[in-house]
Amino acid sequence: MAQNHDFGRRAYPPQEPPPDLTHEEGTVSAPWKWAITAAIAAVLLLAMYGVTTHRDEQVAANPPATTGSVSTPGGK
C-alpha cells in the first residue's frame, strides 16, 4: 500500500495563485450601480440643502448684533 507523505503540506511556491475576488463581475448590473450612486448623491444633496436652509432661517430669526457705532457716509 502506497502512503501519501505530502498529506496536509503546502507546495511552495504555490502551484496556482488564489482567485482574485475583487474583480468578480456580474453580481450587480450597471443600471443598479448607477441607481445606487444616484441615490447616495441625492441623499447627500438633500442633507446639504437641509443644513444650509436651517442655517439661513437661524440668521434671519436672529440678525447679527451691531456694536453701536454706525459710520455715516460723508463723516457726519
C-alpha positions as CSV (number, residue, x, y, z in Angstrom):
1,M,0.0,0.0,0.0
2,A,1.4,3.4,-1.1
3,Q,1.5,6.1,1.5
4,N,1.0,9.7,0.8
5,H,3.7,11.6,2.7
6,D,2.6,15.0,1.4
7,F,-0.8,15.0,3.0
8,G,-1.6,18.4,4.5
9,R,1.6,20.0,3.3
10,R,1.6,23.1,1.1
11,A,3.6,23.3,-2.0
12,Y,6.0,26.2,-2.0
13,P,5.8,28.2,-4.1
14,P,2.0,27.8,-4.6
15,Q,1.1,26.0,-7.8
16,E,-1.6,28.5,-8.8
17,P,-2.4,31.9,-7.5
18,P,-5.5,32.3,-5.3
19,P,-8.6,33.6,-7.1
20,D,-9.0,37.4,-7.2
21,L,-12.4,38.1,-5.7
22,T,-12.3,41.9,-6.2
23,H,-12.8,41.7,-10.0
24,E,-15.8,39.4,-9.9
25,E,-18.2,40.9,-12.4
26,G,-21.8,40.1,-12.9
27,T,-23.0,40.3,-9.3
28,V,-24.6,43.7,-9.7
29,S,-25.6,45.1,-13.1
30,A,-24.5,48.5,-14.4
31,P,-28.0,50.1,-14.0
32,W,-28.1,49.1,-10.4
33,K,-24.7,50.6,-9.8
34,W,-25.9,53.9,-11.3
35,A,-29.1,53.8,-9.3
36,I,-27.3,53.3,-6.1
37,T,-24.8,56.1,-6.9
38,A,-27.7,58.4,-7.8
39,A,-29.5,57.6,-4.6
40,I,-26.4,58.3,-2.5
41,A,-25.8,61.6,-4.3
42,A,-29.5,62.6,-3.8
43,V,-29.2,61.9,-0.1
44,L,-26.0,64.0,0.2
45,L,-27.5,66.9,-1.7
46,L,-30.7,66.8,0.4
47,A,-28.7,66.8,3.6
48,M,-26.6,69.8,2.4
49,Y,-29.7,71.6,1.3
50,G,-31.3,71.0,4.7
51,V,-28.3,72.2,6.6
52,T,-28.0,75.4,4.6
53,T,-31.7,76.2,4.8
54,H,-31.7,75.7,8.5
55,R,-28.7,77.9,8.9
56,D,-30.3,80.7,6.8
57,E,-33.5,80.5,8.9
58,Q,-31.5,81.0,12.1
59,V,-29.7,84.0,10.7
60,A,-33.0,85.6,9.6
61,A,-34.5,85.0,13.0
62,N,-31.5,86.3,14.9
63,P,-29.8,89.1,13.0
64,P,-26.2,89.8,13.9
65,A,-25.8,92.2,16.8
66,T,-24.3,95.7,16.0
67,T,-21.6,97.3,18.1
68,G,-23.5,100.7,18.3
69,S,-21.0,102.7,16.2
70,V,-22.5,103.3,12.9
71,S,-20.4,105.2,10.4
72,T,-22.2,107.5,8.1
73,P,-21.1,108.4,4.7
74,G,-19.5,111.9,4.5
75,G,-18.2,111.8,8.0
76,K,-21.2,113.3,9.8
